[in-house]
Amino acid sequence: MANLGFIGLGIMGRPQAGHLQAAGNQLYLNTRSKIPQELLDKGGIACRTNKEVAEKSDIVFIMVSDTPDVEQVLFGENGVASGLSKGKIVVDMSTISPITTKEFAKRIEENGGLYLDAPVSGGEVGAKNATLTFMVGGREETFEKVKPYFQLMGKTITLIGGNGDGQTAKAANQIIVALTIEAVGEALLFASKAGADPAKVRQALLGGFAASRILEVHGERMIKRTFAPGFRIALHKKDLNIVLSGARALKVSLPGTALCQELFNANSAMDEDGLDDSAMVKVLERMANHEIRAKD
Ligand code: NAP
């Protein structure tokens, strides 16, 4: 049993923390709003500050929203950095900027700590089922120490390289997810407006070369009109901002990613930032003056 800190108990963090706890680890918890009661009922200890979490834990897991949130958790008043001592490990599982991650890792090491960036893919379902994919950046010895805990929360766990490389892999993941949502949306919309049953089209395509998890999960959402998140459009826009600003710095042109960001911007204009990212299809539907509907 280890003493583990967990900061950020939202859609992803809450079930992830639950898996660490179910394996017998003592959890020290903090989040911005309310700590889920079930984690407290099972022995989790609420901390008043992120500093206190770091003081009491050997490894601190973080799962908050964006780069400024991680900065505040680490280096804000009574932040994690102020509670670190030699050898403690900070694991940031949030999806944030690879460039800033390198700076965070350096500052944490200056405070005596060790740092891994370990963003995940697999969504809420993967978090609940402990089947997440972890893309990790950091030192190999640190990775080996944390790996048994990653295995409690996920299935595919890969050390990509040094600090920041985990976040770079996640940014690449988000490019594929966004462009595939766009492709699935266009395909189902086209089929539906042509008079074919989009549910049957999806079913058929799942057996062929166009099969993908996005066609399976998001395709079903588009047909059944279940746009409650899941993964919010606001978060996917945040990720594509990370990608596109990185691409500008690298002088890489990513036209498909830029198109998807513009479609998400059109979602924002309709106050759809809180919907699941599969709701990108609603923008395409408005342009086609047609809504995807399964035939009864
Ligand atoms: P979420 O439901 O909004 O959860 C974020 C949690 O962090 C919330 O509980 C929030 O508190 C807390 N938080 C934010 N800033 C904080 C701060 N400064 N101090 C303490 N707590 C803070 O988001 P999520 O969907 O779990 O996503 C978390 C991260 O995982 C994001 O980086 C996201 O891109 C990534 N991710 C999400 C998914 C997905 O499918 N949802 C999949 C893969 C990766 P409040 O509730 O008080 O705001």
Residues whose N, C-alpha, C, O or C-beta is under 5 A from the ligand:
A	BS01	NAP	G8 L9 G10 I11 M12 G13 T31 R32 S33 M63 V64 S65 D66 D69 Q72 V73 M93 S94 T95 V120 S121 G123 E124 G230 F231 L235
